[in-house]
Amino acid sequence: MSKRVNCECCGNYFYDEESGYYECQINLDEDEMGRFLTDSFRDCPYFQYDDEYRIVRKQM
């Protein structure tokens, strides 16, 4: 069973003020974009946790 990816926790998912909604900043191909738009994007190879404290931990 595959683990569901939550785009809201991804470091590549940003709010675009101009369009007024969140967007994936990765250049997805046509198949990936179709899965993303239908909310069936599982096991995303580009997923990374949005860890804003990562740099701070490296400095410690």
CHARMM internal coordinates of N, CA and C (Angstrom, degrees):
IC EDIT
DIST 1 N 1 CA 1.4546
DIST 1 CA 1 C 1.5261
ANGL 1 N 1 CA 1 C 108.85
DIST 1 C 2 N 1.3266
ANGL 1 CA 1 C 2 N 117.56
DIHE 1 N 1 CA 1 C 2 N 129.02
DIST 2 N 2 CA 1.4600
ANGL 1 C 2 N 2 CA 120.58
DIHE 1 CA 1 C 2 N 2 CA -178.27
DIST 2 CA 2 C 1.5308
ANGL 2 N 2 CA 2 C 111.15
DIHE 1 C 2 N 2 CA 2 C -83.71
DIST 2 C 3 N 1.2843
ANGL 2 CA 2 C 3 N 114.17
DIHE 2 N 2 CA 2 C 3 N 151.50
DIST 3 N 3 CA 1.4524
ANGL 2 C 3 N 3 CA 121.38
DIHE 2 CA 2 C 3 N 3 CA -179.15
DIST 3 CA 3 C 1.5314
ANGL 3 N 3 CA 3 C 109.43
DIHE 2 C 3 N 3 CA 3 C -87.13
DIST 3 C 4 N 1.2921
ANGL 3 CA 3 C 4 N 118.24
DIHE 3 N 3 CA 3 C 4 N 132.58
DIST 4 N 4 CA 1.4696
ANGL 3 C 4 N 4 CA 123.18
DIHE 3 CA 3 C 4 N 4 CA -177.59
DIST 4 CA 4 C 1.5263
ANGL 4 N 4 CA 4 C 109.95
DIHE 3 C 4 N 4 CA 4 C -75.20
DIST 4 C 5 N 1.3203
ANGL 4 CA 4 C 5 N 116.08
DIHE 4 N 4 CA 4 C 5 N 133.05
DIST 5 N 5 CA 1.4578
ANGL 4 C 5 N 5 CA 122.38
DIHE 4 CA 4 C 5 N 5 CA 178.62
DIST 5 CA 5 C 1.5211
ANGL 5 N 5 CA 5 C 109.14
DIHE 4 C 5 N 5 CA 5 C -89.51
DIST 5 C 6 N 1.3132
ANGL 5 CA 5 C 6 N 116.59
DIHE 5 N 5 CA 5 C 6 N 133.30
DIST 6 N 6 CA 1.4499
ANGL 5 C 6 N 6 CA 121.84
DIHE 5 CA 5 C 6 N 6 CA 177.52
DIST 6 CA 6 C 1.5293
ANGL 6 N 6 CA 6 C 108.07
DIHE 5 C 6 N 6 CA 6 C -104.83
DIST 6 C 7 N 1.3162
ANGL 6 CA 6 C 7 N 116.80
DIHE 6 N 6 CA 6 C 7 N 104.71
DIST 7 N 7 CA 1.4648
ANGL 6 C 7 N 7 CA 121.05
DIHE 6 CA 6 C 7 N 7 CA -176.83
DIST 7 CA 7 C 1.5233
ANGL 7 N 7 CA 7 C 112.38
DIHE 6 C 7 N 7 CA 7 C -60.09
DIST 7 C 8 N 1.3223
ANGL 7 CA 7 C 8 N 117.67
DIHE 7 N 7 CA 7 C 8 N -27.78
DIST 8 N 8 CA 1.4590
ANGL 7 C 8 N 8 CA 120.63
DIHE 7 CA 7 C 8 N 8 CA -178.75
DIST 8 CA 8 C 1.5238
ANGL 8 N 8 CA 8 C 112.32
DIHE 7 C 8 N 8 CA 8 C -64.47
DIST 8 C 9 N 1.3223
ANGL 8 CA 8 C 9 N 117.95
DIHE 8 N 8 CA 8 C 9 N -19.76
DIST 9 N 9 CA 1.4629
ANGL 8 C 9 N 9 CA 122.25
DIHE 8 CA 8 C 9 N 9 CA 179.11
DIST 9 CA 9 C 1.5286
ANGL 9 N 9 CA 9 C 111.48
DIHE 8 C 9 N 9 CA 9 C -97.10
DIST 9 C 10 N 1.3147
ANGL 9 CA 9 C 10 N 117.57
DIHE 9 N 9 CA 9 C 10 N 1.53
DIST 10 N 10 CA 1.4643
ANGL 9 C 10 N 10 CA 121.65
DIHE 9 CA 9 C 10 N 10 CA -174.14
DIST 10 CA 10 C 1.5267
ANGL 10 N 10 CA 10 C 111.91
DIHE 9 C 10 N 10 CA 10 C -88.12
DIST 10 C 11 N 1.3217
ANGL 10 CA 10 C 11 N 116.16
DIHE 10 N 10 CA 10 C 11 N 141.03
DIST 11 N 11 CA 1.4553
ANGL 10 C 11 N 11 CA 122.31
DIHE 10 CA 10 C 11 N 11 CA 178.06
DIST 11 CA 11 C 1.5120
ANGL 11 N 11 CA 11 C 113.27
DIHE 10 C 11 N 11 CA 11 C -71.14
DIST 11 C 12 N 1.3287
ANGL 11 CA 11 C 12 N 118.28
DIHE 11 N 11 CA 11 C 12 N -10.69
DIST 12 N 12 CA 1.4665
ANGL 11 C 12 N 12 CA 122.09
DIHE 11 CA 11 C 12 N 12 CA -179.90
DIST 12 CA 12 C 1.5293
ANGL 12 N 12 CA 12 C 113.17
DIHE 11 C 12 N 12 CA 12 C -99.46
DIST 12 C 13 N 1.3173
ANGL 12 CA 12 C 13 N 116.94
DIHE 12 N 12 CA 12 C 13 N 9.06
DIST 13 N 13 CA 1.4642
ANGL 12 C 13 N 13 CA 122.50
DIHE 12 CA 12 C 13 N 13 CA -175.21
DIST 13 CA 13 C 1.5221
ANGL 13 N 13 CA 13 C 108.27
DIHE 12 C 13 N 13 CA 13 C -109.67
DIST 13 C 14 N 1.3348
ANGL 13 CA 13 C 14 N 117.35
DIHE 13 N 13 CA 13 C 14 N 106.63
DIST 14 N 14 CA 1.4600
ANGL 13 C 14 N 14 CA 122.50
DIHE 13 CA 13 C 14 N 14 CA -173.39
DIST 14 CA 14 C 1.5156
ANGL 14 N 14 CA 14 C 111.93
DIHE 13 C 14 N 14 CA 14 C -120.23
DIST 14 C 15 N 1.3209
ANGL 14 CA 14 C 15 N 115.06
DIHE 14 N 14 CA 14 C 15 N 151.87
DIST 15 N 15 CA 1.4653
ANGL 14 C 15 N 15 CA 121.33
DIHE 14 CA 14 C 15 N 15 CA 176.23
DIST 15 CA 15 C 1.5188
ANGL 15 N 15 CA 15 C 108.64
DIHE 14 C 15 N 15 CA 15 C -84.73
DIST 15 C 16 N 1.3175
ANGL 15 CA 15 C 16 N 117.12
DIHE 15 N 15 CA 15 C 16 N 126.18
DIST 16 N 16 CA 1.4562
ANGL 15 C 16 N 16 CA 122.76
DIHE 15 CA 15 C 16 N 16 CA 177.48
DIST 16 CA 16 C 1.5245
ANGL 16 N 16 CA 16 C 107.81
DIHE 15 C 16 N 16 CA 16 C -100.07
DIST 16 C 17 N 1.3312
ANGL 16 CA 16 C 17 N 116.19
DIHE 16 N 16 CA 16 C 17 N 108.94
DIST 17 N 17 CA 1.4644
ANGL 16 C 17 N 17 CA 120.63
DIHE 16 CA 16 C 17 N 17 CA -176.95
DIST 17 CA 17 C 1.5191
ANGL 17 N 17 CA 17 C 112.19
DIHE 16 C 17 N 17 CA 17 C -64.27
DIST 17 C 18 N 1.3197
ANGL 17 CA 17 C 18 N 116.65
DIHE 17 N 17 CA 17 C 18 N -31.54
DIST 18 N 18 CA 1.4625
ANGL 17 C 18 N 18 CA 120.58
DIHE 17 CA 17 C 18 N 18 CA -178.79
DIST 18 CA 18 C 1.5249
ANGL 18 N 18 CA 18 C 112.00
DIHE 17 C 18 N 18 CA 18 C -67.10
DIST 18 C 19 N 1.3274
ANGL 18 CA 18 C 19 N 116.77
DIHE 18 N 18 CA 18 C 19 N -44.37
DIST 19 N 19 CA 1.4659
ANGL 18 C 19 N 19 CA 120.15
DIHE 18 CA 18 C 19 N 19 CA -179.74
DIST 19 CA 19 C 1.5256
ANGL 19 N 19 CA 19 C 112.07
DIHE 18 C 19 N 19 CA 19 C -87.83
DIST 19 C 20 N 1.3339
ANGL 19 CA 19 C 20 N 116.94
DIHE 19 N 19 CA 19 C 20 N -23.62
DIST 20 N 20 CA 1.4590
ANGL 19 C 20 N 20 CA 121.17
DIHE 19 CA 19 C 20 N 20 CA 177.26
DIST 20 CA 20 C 1.5170
ANGL 20 N 20 CA 20 C 114.87
DIHE 19 C 20 N 20 CA 20 C 85.47
DIST 20 C 21 N 1.3367
ANGL 20 CA 20 C 21 N 117.46
DIHE 20 N 20 CA 20 C 21 N 19.18
DIST 21 N 21 CA 1.4584
ANGL 20 C 21 N 21 CA 120.09
DIHE 20 CA 20 C 21 N 21 CA 177.04
DIST 21 CA 21 C 1.5247
ANGL 21 N 21 CA 21 C 110.98
DIHE 20 C 21 N 21 CA 21 C -149.89
DIST 21 C 22 N 1.3367
ANGL 21 CA 21 C 22 N 115.63
DIHE 21 N 21 CA 21 C 22 N 168.83
DIST 22 N 22 CA 1.4609
ANGL 21 C 22 N 22 CA 121.43
DIHE 21 CA 21 C 22 N 22 CA -179.07
DIST 22 CA 22 C 1.5252
ANGL 22 N 22 CA 22 C 110.51
DIHE 21 C 22 N 22 CA 22 C -80.46
DIST 22 C 23 N 1.3332
ANGL 22 CA 22 C 23 N 115.64
DIHE 22 N 22 CA 22 C 23 N 146.22
DIST 23 N 23 CA 1.4549
ANGL 22 C 23 N 23 CA 121.83
DIHE 22 CA 22 C 23 N 23 CA 179.91
DIST 23 CA 23 C 1.5155
ANGL 23 N 23 CA 23 C 110.21
DIHE 22 C 23 N 23 CA 23 C -136.98
DIST 23 C 24 N 1.3234
ANGL 23 CA 23 C 24 N 115.49
DIHE 23 N 23 CA 23 C 24 N 148.24
DIST 24 N 24 CA 1.4565
ANGL 23 C 24 N 24 CA 121.26
DIHE 23 CA 23 C 24 N 24 CA 171.59
DIST 24 CA 24 C 1.5298
ANGL 24 N 24 CA 24 C 107.14
DIHE 23 C 24 N 24 CA 24 C -80.49
DIST 24 C 25 N 1.3199
ANGL 24 CA 24 C 25 N 117.57
DIHE 24 N 24 CA 24 C 25 N 127.48
DIST 25 N 25 CA 1.4585
ANGL 24 C 25 N 25 CA 121.92
DIHE 24 CA 24 C 25 N 25 CA -176.78
DIST 25 CA 25 C 1.5215
ANGL 25 N 25 CA 25 C 113.79
DIHE 24 C 25 N 25 CA 25 C -83.77
DIST 25 C 26 N 1.3261
ANGL 25 CA 25 C 26 N 117.25
DIHE 25 N 25 CA 25 C 26 N -3.39
DIST 26 N 26 CA 1.4596
ANGL 25 C 26 N 26 CA 121.61
DIHE 25 CA 25 C 26 N 26 CA 179.14
DIST 26 CA 26 C 1.5280
ANGL 26 N 26 CA 26 C 108.73
DIHE 25 C 26 N 26 CA 26 C -84.38
DIST 26 C 27 N 1.3171
ANGL 26 CA 26 C 27 N 116.68
DIHE 26 N 26 CA 26 C 27 N 139.66
DIST 27 N 27 CA 1.4543
ANGL 26 C 27 N 27 CA 121.72
DIHE 26 CA 26 C 27 N 27 CA 176.15
DIST 27 CA 27 C 1.5274
ANGL 27 N 27 CA 27 C 109.02
DIHE 26 C 27 N 27 CA 27 C -73.82
DIST 27 C 28 N 1.3264
ANGL 27 CA 27 C 28 N 116.97
DIHE 27 N 27 CA 27 C 28 N 97.93
DIST 28 N 28 CA 1.4535
ANGL 27 C 28 N 28 CA 122.02
DIHE 27 CA 27 C 28 N 28 CA -178.72
DIST 28 CA 28 C 1.5247
ANGL 28 N 28 CA 28 C 109.69
DIHE 27 C 28 N 28 CA 28 C -86.22
DIST 28 C 29 N 1.3362
ANGL 28 CA 28 C 29 N 116.51
DIHE 28 N 28 CA 28 C 29 N 143.84
DIST 29 N 29 CA 1.4635
ANGL 28 C 29 N 29 CA 118.69
DIHE 28 CA 28 C 29 N 29 CA 174.86
DIST 29 CA 29 C 1.5344
ANGL 29 N 29 CA 29 C 108.45
DIHE 28 C 29 N 29 CA 29 C -76.87
DIST 29 C 30 N 1.3113
ANGL 29 CA 29 C 30 N 117.00
DIHE 29 N 29 CA 29 C 30 N 177.74
DIST 30 N 30 CA 1.4675
ANGL 29 C 30 N 30 CA 121.34
DIHE 29 CA 29 C 30 N 30 CA -174.00
DIST 30 CA 30 C 1.5252
ANGL 30 N 30 CA 30 C 112.87
DIHE 29 C 30 N 30 CA 30 C -60.22
DIST 30 C 31 N 1.3334
ANGL 30 CA 30 C 31 N 117.41
DIHE 30 N 30 CA 30 C 31 N -42.18
DIST 31 N 31 CA 1.4643
ANGL 30 C 31 N 31 CA 120.70
DIHE 30 CA 30 C 31 N 31 CA 179.88
DIST 31 CA 31 C 1.5186
ANGL 31 N 31 CA 31 C 111.23
DIHE 30 C 31 N 31 CA 31 C -67.33
DIST 31 C 32 N 1.3361
ANGL 31 CA 31 C 32 N 116.28
DIHE 31 N 31 CA 31 C 32 N -44.20
DIST 32 N 32 CA 1.4689
ANGL 31 C 32 N 32 CA 120.28
DIHE 31 CA 31 C 32 N 32 CA 179.24
DIST 32 CA 32 C 1.5235
ANGL 32 N 32 CA 32 C 110.67
DIHE 31 C 32 N 32 CA 32 C -62.95
DIST 32 C 33 N 1.3272
ANGL 32 CA 32 C 33 N 117.47
DIHE 32 N 32 CA 32 C 33 N -41.22
DIST 33 N 33 CA 1.4613
ANGL 32 C 33 N 33 CA 120.83
DIHE 32 CA 32 C 33 N 33 CA 179.87
DIST 33 CA 33 C 1.5252
ANGL 33 N 33 CA 33 C 110.80
DIHE 32 C 33 N 33 CA 33 C -64.54
DIST 33 C 34 N 1.3154
ANGL 33 CA 33 C 34 N 117.29
DIHE 33 N 33 CA 33 C 34 N -39.24
DIST 34 N 34 CA 1.4627
ANGL 33 C 34 N 34 CA 120.74
DIHE 33 CA 33 C 34 N 34 CA 177.11
DIST 34 CA 34 C 1.5099
ANGL 34 N 34 CA 34 C 111.88
DIHE 33 C 34 N 34 CA 34 C -60.90
DIST 34 C 35 N 1.3417
ANGL 34 CA 34 C 35 N 116.62
DIHE 34 N 34 CA 34 C 35 N -44.11
DIST 35 N 35 CA 1.4786
ANGL 34 C 35 N 35 CA 120.36
DIHE 34 CA 34 C 35 N 35 CA 177.63
DIST 35 CA 35 C 1.5281
ANGL 35 N 35 CA 35 C 110.66
DIHE 34 C 35 N 35 CA 35 C -66.14
DIST 35 C 36 N 1.3328
ANGL 35 CA 35 C 36 N 117.26
DIHE 35 N 35 CA 35 C 36 N -38.51
DIST 36 N 36 CA 1.4670
ANGL 35 C 36 N 36 CA 121.37
DIHE 35 CA 35 C 36 N 36 CA 179.14
DIST 36 CA 36 C 1.5305
ANGL 36 N 36 CA 36 C 110.47
DIHE 35 C 36 N 36 CA 36 C -62.68
DIST 36 C 37 N 1.3226
ANGL 36 CA 36 C 37 N 117.06
DIHE 36 N 36 CA 36 C 37 N -45.61
DIST 37 N 37 CA 1.4631
ANGL 36 C 37 N 37 CA 121.08
DIHE 36 CA 36 C 37 N 37 CA -177.55
DIST 37 CA 37 C 1.5160
ANGL 37 N 37 CA 37 C 113.13
DIHE 36 C 37 N 37 CA 37 C -70.41
DIST 37 C 38 N 1.3343
ANGL 37 CA 37 C 38 N 118.01
DIHE 37 N 37 CA 37 C 38 N -27.33
DIST 38 N 38 CA 1.4618
ANGL 37 C 38 N 38 CA 120.64
DIHE 37 CA 37 C 38 N 38 CA 178.27
DIST 38 CA 38 C 1.5229
ANGL 38 N 38 CA 38 C 112.06
DIHE 37 C 38 N 38 CA 38 C -93.17
DIST 38 C 39 N 1.3290
ANGL 38 CA 38 C 39 N 116.08
DIHE 38 N 38 CA 38 C 39 N 7.58
DIST 39 N 39 CA 1.4686
ANGL 38 C 39 N 39 CA 122.87
DIHE 38 CA 38 C 39 N 39 CA 177.78
DIST 39 CA 39 C 1.5312
ANGL 39 N 39 CA 39 C 111.31
DIHE 38 C 39 N 39 CA 39 C 59.49
DIST 39 C 40 N 1.3321
ANGL 39 CA 39 C 40 N 116.52
DIHE 39 N 39 CA 39 C 40 N 38.37
DIST 40 N 40 CA 1.4560
ANGL 39 C 40 N 40 CA 120.25
DIHE 39 CA 39 C 40 N 40 CA 176.62
DIST 40 CA 40 C 1.5263
ANGL 40 N 40 CA 40 C 110.76
DIHE 39 C 40 N 40 CA 40 C -123.23
DIST 40 C 41 N 1.3133
ANGL 40 CA 40 C 41 N 116.13
DIHE 40 N 40 CA 40 C 41 N 28.90
DIST 41 N 41 CA 1.4594
ANGL 40 C 41 N 41 CA 122.43
DIHE 40 CA 40 C 41 N 41 CA -177.90
DIST 41 CA 41 C 1.5231
ANGL 41 N 41 CA 41 C 108.70
DIHE 40 C 41 N 41 CA 41 C -86.28
DIST 41 C 42 N 1.3348
ANGL 41 CA 41 C 42 N 117.07
DIHE 41 N 41 CA 41 C 42 N 101.39
DIST 42 N 42 CA 1.4663
ANGL 41 C 42 N 42 CA 121.99
DIHE 41 CA 41 C 42 N 42 CA -178.91
DIST 42 CA 42 C 1.5177
ANGL 42 N 42 CA 42 C 109.60
DIHE 41 C 42 N 42 CA 42 C -111.10
DIST 42 C 43 N 1.3063
ANGL 42 CA 42 C 43 N 116.93
DIHE 42 N 42 CA 42 C 43 N 149.78
DIST 43 N 43 CA 1.4640
ANGL 42 C 43 N 43 CA 122.38
DIHE 42 CA 42 C 43 N 43 CA 177.88
DIST 43 CA 43 C 1.5202
ANGL 43 N 43 CA 43 C 112.41
DIHE 42 C 43 N 43 CA 43 C 52.73
DIST 43 C 44 N 1.3096
ANGL 43 CA 43 C 44 N 116.81
DIHE 43 N 43 CA 43 C 44 N 50.05
DIST 44 N 44 CA 1.4605
ANGL 43 C 44 N 44 CA 122.36
DIHE 43 CA 43 C 44 N 44 CA -179.35
DIST 44 CA 44 C 1.5347
ANGL 44 N 44 CA 44 C 110.15
DIHE 43 C 44 N 44 CA 44 C -61.33
DIST 44 C 45 N 1.3281
ANGL 44 CA 44 C 45 N 118.06
DIHE 44 N 44 CA 44 C 45 N 125.60
DIST 45 N 45 CA 1.4672
ANGL 44 C 45 N 45 CA 120.54
DIHE 44 CA 44 C 45 N 45 CA -179.59
DIST 45 CA 45 C 1.5224
ANGL 45 N 45 CA 45 C 112.73
DIHE 44 C 45 N 45 CA 45 C -71.03
DIST 45 C 46 N 1.3282
ANGL 45 CA 45 C 46 N 117.82
DIHE 45 N 45 CA 45 C 46 N -13.86
DIST 46 N 46 CA 1.4623
ANGL 45 C 46 N 46 CA 122.42
DIHE 45 CA 45 C 46 N 46 CA -177.91
DIST 46 CA 46 C 1.5223
ANGL 46 N 46 CA 46 C 112.72
DIHE 45 C 46 N 46 CA 46 C -100.25
DIST 46 C 47 N 1.3406
ANGL 46 CA 46 C 47 N 116.92
DIHE 46 N 46 CA 46 C 47 N -1.92
DIST 47 N 47 CA 1.4653
ANGL 46 C 47 N 47 CA 120.20
DIHE 46 CA 46 C 47 N 47 CA -175.86
DIST 47 CA 47 C 1.5243
ANGL 47 N 47 CA 47 C 111.05
DIHE 46 C 47 N 47 CA 47 C -65.61
DIST 47 C 48 N 1.3287
ANGL 47 CA 47 C 48 N 115.04
DIHE 47 N 47 CA 47 C 48 N 132.79
DIST 48 N 48 CA 1.4595
ANGL 47 C 48 N 48 CA 121.44
DIHE 47 CA 47 C 48 N 48 CA 171.06
DIST 48 CA 48 C 1.5244
ANGL 48 N 48 CA 48 C 107.18
DIHE 47 C 48 N 48 CA 48 C -146.17
DIST 48 C 49 N 1.3119
ANGL 48 CA 48 C 49 N 114.88
DIHE 48 N 48 CA 48 C 49 N 136.56
DIST 49 N 49 CA 1.4606
ANGL 48 C 49 N 49 CA 118.52
DIHE 48 CA 48 C 49 N 49 CA -179.21
DIST 49 CA 49 C 1.5113
ANGL 49 N 49 CA 49 C 110.79
DIHE 48 C 49 N 49 CA 49 C -60.80
DIST 49 C 50 N 1.3235
ANGL 49 CA 49 C 50 N 115.44
DIHE 49 N 49 CA 49 C 50 N 138.82
DIST 50 N 50 CA 1.4612
ANGL 49 C 50 N 50 CA 121.85
DIHE 49 CA 49 C 50 N 50 CA 177.58
DIST 50 CA 50 C 1.5213
ANGL 50 N 50 CA 50 C 107.28
DIHE 49 C 50 N 50 CA 50 C -77.93
DIST 50 C 51 N 1.3133
ANGL 50 CA 50 C 51 N 115.80
DIHE 50 N 50 CA 50 C 51 N 87.62
DIST 51 N 51 CA 1.4652
ANGL 50 C 51 N 51 CA 122.27
DIHE 50 CA 50 C 51 N 51 CA -175.41
DIST 51 CA 51 C 1.5250
ANGL 51 N 51 CA 51 C 109.17
DIHE 50 C 51 N 51 CA 51 C -107.86
DIST 51 C 52 N 1.3237
ANGL 51 CA 51 C 52 N 116.23
DIHE 51 N 51 CA 51 C 52 N 87.83
DIST 52 N 52 CA 1.4599
ANGL 51 C 52 N 52 CA 120.67
DIHE 51 CA 51 C 52 N 52 CA -176.01
DIST 52 CA 52 C 1.5282
ANGL 52 N 52 CA 52 C 113.27
DIHE 51 C 52 N 52 CA 52 C -69.49
DIST 52 C 53 N 1.3233
ANGL 52 CA 52 C 53 N 117.99
DIHE 52 N 52 CA 52 C 53 N -12.56
DIST 53 N 53 CA 1.4638
ANGL 52 C 53 N 53 CA 120.86
DIHE 52 CA 52 C 53 N 53 CA 179.70
DIST 53 CA 53 C 1.5261
ANGL 53 N 53 CA 53 C 112.93
DIHE 52 C 53 N 53 CA 53 C -97.21
DIST 53 C 54 N 1.3225
ANGL 53 CA 53 C 54 N 117.89
DIHE 53 N 53 CA 53 C 54 N 4.06
DIST 54 N 54 CA 1.4622
ANGL 53 C 54 N 54 CA 122.25
DIHE 53 CA 53 C 54 N 54 CA -178.00
DIST 54 CA 54 C 1.5358
ANGL 54 N 54 CA 54 C 111.32
DIHE 53 C 54 N 54 CA 54 C -57.95
DIST 54 C 55 N 1.3229
ANGL 54 CA 54 C 55 N 117.22
DIHE 54 N 54 CA 54 C 55 N -45.34
DIST 55 N 55 CA 1.4632
ANGL 54 C 55 N 55 CA 120.88
DIHE 54 CA 54 C 55 N 55 CA -178.55
DIST 55 CA 55 C 1.5267
ANGL 55 N 55 CA 55 C 110.83
DIHE 54 C 55 N 55 CA 55 C -65.39
DIST 55 C 56 N 1.3110
ANGL 55 CA 55 C 56 N 117.00
DIHE 55 N 55 CA 55 C 56 N -39.77
DIST 56 N 56 CA 1.4670
ANGL 55 C 56 N 56 CA 120.66
DIHE 55 CA 55 C 56 N 56 CA -179.69
DIST 56 CA 56 C 1.5212
ANGL 56 N 56 CA 56 C 110.30
DIHE 55 C 56 N 56 CA 56 C -62.70
DIST 56 C 57 N 1.3245
ANGL 56 CA 56 C 57 N 117.68
DIHE 56 N 56 CA 56 C 57 N -42.07
DIST 57 N 57 CA 1.4601
ANGL 56 C 57 N 57 CA 120.76
DIHE 56 CA 56 C 57 N 57 CA 179.96
DIST 57 CA 57 C 1.5316
ANGL 57 N 57 CA 57 C 110.99
DIHE 56 C 57 N 57 CA 57 C -63.77
DIST 57 C 58 N 1.3054
ANGL 57 CA 57 C 58 N 117.67
DIHE 57 N 57 CA 57 C 58 N -34.56
DIST 58 N 58 CA 1.4676
ANGL 57 C 58 N 58 CA 120.61
DIHE 57 CA 57 C 58 N 58 CA 178.68
DIST 58 CA 58 C 1.5235
ANGL 58 N 58 CA 58 C 111.14
DIHE 57 C 58 N 58 CA 58 C -67.14
DIST 58 C 59 N 1.3224
ANGL 58 CA 58 C 59 N 117.51
DIHE 58 N 58 CA 58 C 59 N -30.34
DIST 59 N 59 CA 1.4525
ANGL 58 C 59 N 59 CA 121.82
DIHE 58 CA 58 C 59 N 59 CA -178.40
DIST 59 CA 59 C 1.5212
ANGL 59 N 59 CA 59 C 112.37
DIHE 58 C 59 N 59 CA 59 C -78.32
DIST 59 C 60 N 1.3139
ANGL 59 CA 59 C 60 N 118.06
DIHE 59 N 59 CA 59 C 60 N -17.16
DIST 60 N 60 CA 1.4684
ANGL 59 C 60 N 60 CA 121.78
DIHE 59 CA 59 C 60 N 60 CA -176.78
DIST 60 CA 60 C 1.5028
ANGL 60 N 60 CA 60 C 111.80
DIHE 59 C 60 N 60 CA 60 C -78.88
END
COOR INIT
IC SEED 1 N 1 CA 1 C
IC BUILD
